[in-house]
Amino acid sequence: MKRSFAATVWREGDWFVSQCLEIDVASQGETEEEALANLQEALELYFEPPQATRPPKVRMVEVEIGAA
């Protein structure tokens, strides 16, 4: 499935910065095109499902409820 996202690109010193307006993801590159291509890759990685390298540990957390 493909989806389009709006992005802004601006120059900061020697670099171009690209930022997705809908999702808090940004990237950079030496050209506007490179910054946008890097943003596209960053967004694709953002939406990849997480893959655990080892099984998660189940832990207990104790909290105080109704403390005055």
C-alpha positions in Angstrom: 0.0 0.0 0.0 1.3 3.5 -0.9 0.4 6.7 0.8 1.6 10.3 0.1 2.9 12.6 2.8 3.5 16.4 2.7 7.1 17.4 3.4 9.0 20.6 3.7 12.6 21.1 2.7 14.9 23.9 3.8 18.6 24.6 3.9 20.6 24.6 7.1 24.2 25.5 6.4 25.6 23.0 3.9 22.7 20.6 4.3 19.1 20.4 3.1 16.7 19.2 5.8 13.4 17.5 4.9 10.6 17.0 7.4 7.3 15.1 7.1 4.4 17.4 8.2 2.0 14.6 9.3 4.5 12.5 11.2 7.5 13.5 13.3 10.2 12.2 11.0 13.0 14.2 9.4 16.1 13.6 7.4 18.9 15.5 5.6 21.0 15.4 2.5 23.5 17.4 0.5 20.8 18.3 -2.1 17.0 18.7 -1.9 16.6 15.5 -3.9 18.8 13.6 -1.5 17.1 15.0 1.5 13.7 13.9 0.2 15.0 10.4 -0.8 16.4 10.0 2.7 13.1 11.2 4.2 11.3 8.6 2.1 13.6 5.9 3.4 13.2 7.1 7.0 9.4 7.0 6.6 9.5 3.5 5.1 11.6 2.3 8.1 9.2 4.1 10.5 6.3 2.1 9.2 8.1 -1.3 9.2 6.7 -3.6 11.9 9.1 -4.0 14.8 11.1 -7.2 14.8 12.4 -8.4 18.1 15.9 -9.8 18.1 15.1 -11.8 21.2 11.8 -12.6 23.0 10.6 -9.8 25.3 10.7 -10.3 29.0 7.5 -9.9 31.0 8.1 -7.8 34.1 5.9 -6.7 37.0 5.6 -3.0 37.8 4.2 -1.9 41.2 2.4 1.4 41.4 0.5 3.1 44.2 -3.1 3.9 43.4 -5.3 6.4 45.1 -2.5 8.0 47.1 -3.5 11.2 48.8 
